[in-house]
Amino acid sequence: MPKRILTSIWLLVASLAARPQVADTLNRSTTPTGGFEALTSRYINIRFTPAQREHLTGREITLDFSVSETGVPTLKKISGITDSVVLDSLVAASQGLPPFLPHLQDGKPIPSIYRLNLWLQPSGPQLYSPPAPNQYKSFTADDFEYIREGGSHIDIWAGILANGLTGNAAQHLGPGGGMRIDMSMTGQRGWGAGLVMRLYGNPLTDPYQIGSPALQNTGPPTLLFGIGGLKNILNHPRGGLDLQLDLCYAAQNIITSTSQPRDGVQFSGFSPGLVTSYYFQAGKDQYNNTYGGLFITRYYIGMHAAVRPVWYDYTPASGLMLEAGLSVKISAFDVQDFREKVR
């Protein structure tokens, strides 16, 4: 693959690798004040009768706390035990907890769920916990009294497409196909931005007159890689319509390098694009609480159409590209507020 394409892909990988380092200062899971040990110490001091201890030994007790955006914890649910005396002891120990450090998402505190798992030691009357709490939980819509989305979301598109060319390029390349990969983030007002990539393969119908005796690729691969800005024109949980403007670097491999790097021939240039994407939901919403943050995952089936002028440094290869495709879209929506049902 030509050096310039490798450089572009390296920049993509580097930008994705750098993102978690930046996000660490803006995102944080829900944490008890004083740490995990300070929270569990309240339950370690509970003393049970010998009969209660025998009944509890080997059982897992789960305490679910609802934590507000200001960090106020509220015990919502206790699972794993039905003994009323034990339940009263756990509820009493959960009263007057100091505020937690609230969950942060993009620097903004949001409500969250904190889960604490406890076991009874076989050798003694005290409760103990693992080194870190299990903070992952899946929900259904029936688990909530209400839930309000924040409006922002992260999207990934992946799919196949067909394309055709007009102008000078149509004299050398026939209709072909390829793949689409997009990654974007959209805010509450429906404006978004992200990375776009297209990879095409079109059959060579008439070789380019480039003065090289080397055989040209029978299906010259074309790469578009760049950035895109979008606007949700129609936005509904069950589907929507996006209008997107792409600005891409364009590269087309005509002759692949063999033993000598200079043997290869590549056209490079610039390609803007106007993309319209329509999508509808496939399946139900999935609610997940990961490390204290609740989010909603939705899967969509999407269709898109695009018009892309492509200008290369070799004029006979330039032209207008028409594109249409079918994709899968995965979206993760943030949650602004919710209340879990107490069962």
Secondary structure, DSSP 8 states (H G I E B T S, - for coil): --HHHHHHHHHHHHHHHHHHHHHTTT-B--B-TT-HHHHHHHHHT----HHHHHHHBT-EEEEEEEE-TT--EEEEEEES---HHHHHHHHHHTTT----B-EEETTEEE-EEEEEEEEE-TTSS-EE--SS----EEE-GGGEEEEEEEEEEEEEEEEEEEEEEEGGGGGTB--EEEEEEEEEEE-TTSEEEEEEEEEEE--BSS----S--S---SS-EEEEEEEEEEEEEEEETTEEEEEEEEEEEEEEEEE---SSGGG-EEEEEEEEEEEEEEEEE-S--EEEEETTEEEEEEEEEEEEEEEEEEEESSGGG-EEEEEEEEEEEEEEEEEEEEEE---
